[in-house]
Amino acid sequence: MQRSDGISTSRGKKWEWRHSLWLLWTFTLGFFSWLAFAYIGTRARRPKWLLWAVFYSAPLIFFVVIAANVSQKWVDATLSVNALLSIVSIVHAFLVRKEYLLRLDLIKRETGNVSVTSKGKGWEWLHSLWILWTLTLGLFGWLAFFYIAFRARRARWLVWGMLYLAAFLTFAAAPANGSTGGQIVFGIMVVAGIISVVHAFAVRDDYLIRLERRMDEGVEVEPHEPLPTPEKTESMSDTPKEFPSQAPRATPSQEAAEPTMSAMPSSIRKEPDRVPSEGTSPLGPKPSKPADRGISVEPSSALAGVADTYPLPIAYSWSLLKGLWDPRDRYIEQLRHVENMLAFLGSVSLAILSEEDFARTQLDLRLPWQGGISFGAWKLIVQRCAKVFQTYKNHPLASDISRLRIGSEKKGFGADIAALINARNNFHHGRGPVMQEDVVAASNDAQEKMERCMEALAFFTQYPVRLVQDFDVDRRNGDFILKCLRLEGDGPGFLQEKVSFAKALPRGDLVLDLGDENWTQLYPFIVASNCHHCRYRETYFIDRWNDRKGTAEMKSFERGHTEEMKDIASTLAALAETQ
């Protein structure tokens, strides 16, 4: 299969060229190419490009240092090297343009039109004017970091400000007679100044979030929530606790009363309340009516069979929600279930996609999992696959996924998913609900949208997920007899099946039954493995892939435990090479 060279942001050529204007910085004879790579490195959150920015700043620094101390011959040579590096930076910029646009598209799909804070874009740019101090080539960059350190009460930035100040003071103390030493010190200050520009853009979002929190704390004089009841006293600590390395496996109904927060992403993990069973706690029984807390906990009647008929990866986390009465714990678990829905839908979409059609999706498999896959990236994967699925004939599951119209954000499944992704991003960036009544409202709203999404995913009940445990050969006709577990419902007990099949399948693999003896292997996108944390079998999806180190980090649908699997990484690398 040939690699597709086209850029596929699905935003149109105007958007792509508008976000390619940074290329113009590379046409400045090598003096400001570093600014182009600093810009894209910051926008796309790509540290490698920030290092290239430092590299391309060398011509400017070198020219400033030697221009007044050597002969005109060396100055001309330096300018020639600058021009040569300018050509290299131009070629480099066009080579990375496609990756930059794809990364930027993924980031914008994850965050949508949501600003970094709840104050809006105007407020954010007004409180970003301190960056201008860093554009003085090292003269006042230290002042910018002193400013944000005191405003956000961040000691680390104060230390960086002192380092930048040291470079400036060294220059100020140097003799002003144009000596070689003075020029070298000036060059060091310029280097520090260029680094401070890149550094400032890198910490801008963190500063704005911290500043918003401090400003809100200064305005608020009343507590967000009423005084804790005895049942909630233990949960007021925000200190996360690790899941025990060995613990007996509990059923979802048991875990609903004592949710496992190690299953949450580290960015939104919070230790839940430990709700004791009635008659066993000195604090007394838990409330018997969750509705008294102002939150609805019963799903619609159409979803009554989820715990028995839906595939394990999305049935398990759904069942955990049923017994959670605390709105904050419930909201966190709801966001984790949203991740499971998207991860399962995206993984199945990739699994049923024909290998020769990966190029048609115009998905670079190396991008979504670099640094950890986002909710928006999962949505984009499903959207791209669904577009290809429209050409599939006599493929019911592909048609069902295509009919979801996940790319439409105006109504239906796509609109609900977009709203849930937006809610997760707000929570992830510290803009989620804080006051008790806001948490209740957010949780109820998320529950309504999730119920509609789960109803839309009901077609998965027609396509069983099976775990191949063993196989034998039928002496009469040579068919293979597969011993399988049907991973249907929330467990822990699953129906064992004896299935006659035309070929043997690898032991331990998960397969999706599409009907008419058409089975699709879910490997490498969904796998089953014995968890090293809890010592029980769990199902995993790909959460992170480092193609350079050859490692893939898998995350379990059940509890969010992670495992590193090198065989998955090698399979992904081979698949990416065919694109």
Secondary structure, DSSP 8 states (H G I E B T S, - for coil): -----S---SS-HHHHHHTTGGGGGGGSTTSSHHHHHHHHHHHTT-HHHHHHHHHHTHHHHHHHHHTTTS-HHHHHHHHHHHHHHHHHHHHHHHHHHHHHHHHHHHHHHHHTT--SSTT-HHHHHHTTGGGGGGGGTTSSHHHHHHHHHHHHT-HHHHHHHHHHHHHHHHHHHS-SS--HHHHHHHHHHHHHHHHHHHHHHHHHHHHHHHHHHHHHHHH--S-SS----GGGTGGG--------SS-----HHHHHHS--GGGS-TTT---------TTT-TT----S-GGGGT------GGGTTHHHHSBHHHHHHHHHGGG--SHHHHHHHHHHHHHHHHHHHHHHHHHHS-GGGHHHHT--TTTTTTTS--HHHHHHHHHHHHHHHTT-SS-HHHHHHHHT-TT--SSHHHHHHHHHHHHHHHHHTT-S--SHHHHHHHHHHHHHHHHHHHHHGGGGGGS-EEEEEEEEE-TTT--EEEEEEE-BSS-SS-EEEEEEESS---TT-EEEE-STT-EEE-TTTEEEEE-TTTSSEEEEEEEEEETTTTEEEEEETTT--EEE-HHHHHHHHHHHHT-
